[in-house]
Amino acid sequence: MAITRMLMPDEATIKTVLLRLDPRLHRRVEGLAQRSRRSVHAQLLWLIERALETAEQAEGLSDAELH
C-alpha cells in the first residue's frame, strides 16, 4: 500500500483538538516518532492518515466520494 505524503494546510485552516492518550499508547507513538525522526504530532497525523486510507479502501470508497 502506498502512503501519499500529506499536504499541510496553512495555519488558519488547521483544526485544534484535545486528544487524551493512555501513557502506554503515548510511549508507543513516541517510540515510532523517534525511529521515524518525526515529532509526536507529525507521527499522530501520519498514523491517522494511514488508518483513514486503509479504512476508506476497505469500504471501497472512491476519491470523489471522500471529498
SVG drawing of the C-alpha trace seen along z (x, -y; Angstrom):
<svg xmlns="http://www.w3.org/2000/svg" viewBox="-19 -32 34 36">
<polyline fill="none" stroke="black" stroke-width="0.4" points="0.0,0.0 1.4,-3.4 1.0,-6.1 0.9,-9.6 2.6,-12.5 0.1,-14.7 -0.1,-18.3 -0.2,-20.5 -2.8,-23.3 -1.9,-26.7 -2.1,-27.6 -5.5,-29.3 -7.2,-26.1 -5.8,-23.6 -8.3,-22.3 -7.3,-22.1 -8.4,-19.0 -7.7,-17.7 -6.5,-14.1 -6.1,-12.2 -3.8,-9.2 -3.1,-6.4 0.6,-6.8 1.5,-3.4 0.0,-4.4 1.8,-7.7 5.1,-5.9 4.5,-3.6 3.7,-6.6 6.7,-8.4 8.9,-5.4 7.6,-5.3 8.2,-9.0 11.8,-8.8 12.5,-5.9 10.9,-7.8 12.6,-11.0 9.3,-12.8 7.6,-14.7 4.9,-13.0 2.4,-15.4 3.6,-14.5 3.6,-10.8 0.0,-11.0 -1.0,-12.8 0.7,-10.2 -0.9,-7.3 -4.4,-8.9 -3.9,-9.5 -2.7,-5.9 -5.6,-4.4 -8.2,-6.5 -6.7,-5.5 -6.9,-1.8 -10.5,-2.2 -11.6,-4.0 -10.1,-1.4 -11.8,1.4 -15.1,-0.4 -14.4,-0.7 -14.8,-4.5 -13.5,-6.4 -11.7,-9.8 -14.8,-11.5 -16.9,-10.2 -14.4,-11.3 -14.1,-15.0"/>
</svg>
